[in-house]
Amino acid sequence: MADTYASRIADADKEHLIQMVGFKIGEEIFGVDILMVQEIIRSANITYVPNSPEFVEGVINLRGSIIPVIDLRKRLNLETDDYSQDRDWILILDIAGRVTGFIVDWVTEVIKVQEDHIEPPPEILVAGLHSQYIKGVCEIADELLIFLDFNRILLIDEIKTLSSMSERVDPEEV
């Protein structure tokens, strides 16, 4: 009888468990909902697309699909003085049916967090227009993890620009 009760509690805890893929940009740890991650790749040849936004590195050809690639460090306006251009981790995410790659410094691991351990971002962060993509923060092994909402990381006009980039590029050229 006690074993059945314990397993129901464990199952209830699993229902409120969020799984994230952890990644680093500089010394900061971020997380993205694991359900958005299609794959993680390394060492892709990125083709520059003229007249693209500053945070767009270019496009890659992933098994015949042209995918725009965004430098997440630039998109989040993080320090760019101390990083190497040789970063080669790309998170391939499905954002509302739009597949996009995001360059990060390092992919850590799958992180499991209880939903109630994720706190809303501090008010000072939410007040800024460019921080609407922060879903919450939580402490993981004495470090602060920032949980990002990739559904809000790009503005509507930026999504349209990325869509037109993918359509302009011939897969044979990439």
N, C-alpha and C positions, 0 to 999 in steps of 0.2 A: 504494500500500500504506500509506504513512504517513497519507494523508488518511483512509482507512478507520479506522485506529487512532484518529486524533484525533476523528473523529465518534463513535466508540464511547465515548470518554472523556467527550465533551460530553454524550452521551445518558445516561451513568451519572450525571453531575453533576445533570442535570435530574430524575432519579428521586429525588434527595435534596434537592430544592429545595422550600421551602415558600413559598407565596404568601399574603400577608396584605393586608388592607385596613388601612392605617394611619390613626389618628385621634388627635386631641389632646383632652385635658381639662386646662385650665390650660396649664402649660408641659410637662406630661408627655406622652410619646408612647406609644401603645398599639397593639397589633395584634390582629386577629381573623382566623382562617383564612378565606380567600376563599370556600371552599366553603359556609360557613354564611351568607354574605351573599346575601339575595334581591335587595335593592335599597337604594339610598340616596336619601332624599327630603329636600326642603327645604320649609319654610313650610307645615306641616300644621296644621290646626285641631285642637287637642287638647281633648277634652271631659273635664272633671273628673268623677270618679266618687266620690261620698261614701263615707266609711269605708274608703278604700283605704289600703294601707301608705304610709308617708311618702315612700318613693322612687318611688312610682308617680305619674306626672303625670296620667294619665287614659287615654283611648282615642282612636283615630282610626278613621275609616272609609276604608279603602283599597280602592277598587273593590268595595264591597259587603261586605268582610270587616272585622269589628271586631277591632282589634289593640291590645292593651295597650301603653302606652308608659312606659318606665322612665327616670328621670333617672340616668344612669350615674355622674355625679359624686356624687349622694347615696348610691347603692347601694355605691359603693366607699369611702364615708366620706372623700371628699376635701374640701378647704377650699371652703366655699360663700360666704365673705365677699367674695371678689374677682371674682365672675363676674356676667355680665349675664343676665337672664331672657330676653333676645332671641335666645338661641341657636336656630338653626333647622336643624340637621343631625340627621337621624334615620336610624340604621342599622336596616334591617329584616332580622332574622336568623331563620333556621329552626333552632330549638334542639330537637332530638329530636322533630321533627314539630310543634312549637308555634311559631307565628310571633309574634315580639315585636319591638317597636321600642325602640331605646336612643338617648336624646338624648346627643349629644356636642358639644363646642365646635367642632370643625373636622375634616373628613375630609381626609387628606393625599393619599395615592396608593396604588397597589398596590406592595407591597414584596416583593422576592424575597430569601429568606435561605436559605443552605445549612443543612440540618437540624443538622449538627454544630457550627454557630456559635451555636446556641441553647443556653444553659447553664441548668441547673436554678436555680430561685430560691434565694437565700441561705437558709441554715438558719433564721436569725432570722425571716424572712418566713413560712416554712412552719410554724413553731411556732404561729402564730396561727390560730385557727379561721376567721377571716374572710379568710384569704389562700389558701384552697384552690383558688381560681380562677386563680391565677397559674401558667401553664404553663411559663414560662421567661423569660429575659432575653437580649438580645443588643445588640451595639453597631451602630448604623447612623449613618454619617457623623458620628462623634464624639459621638453622643447615645445614651442608653440607651433601648431599646424594651422595653416590658413586654408579653409575649405572653399574652393572656387566654384562659382556657378557659371559654367561655360555657355549656358543658354543666353547669358546676358553679357558675355565678354566682348561681343562684337555688336556694333550698332547696325540698324537696318540698312543704311546706305553702304556700310562696309561689307555687309553680306552680299549686297547686290554687286559691288565691285569685285568681290572674290568670285562670284558666280560668272560674271562676264570674263574674268581672267581665264577660268577653266575652259570656257567656250572658245576663247580666242586662240588657245594653244593647241597645235596639232600633236597628238600623242607620238607621232613619228619623230618629231623634233626634240622631244624630251628624252 
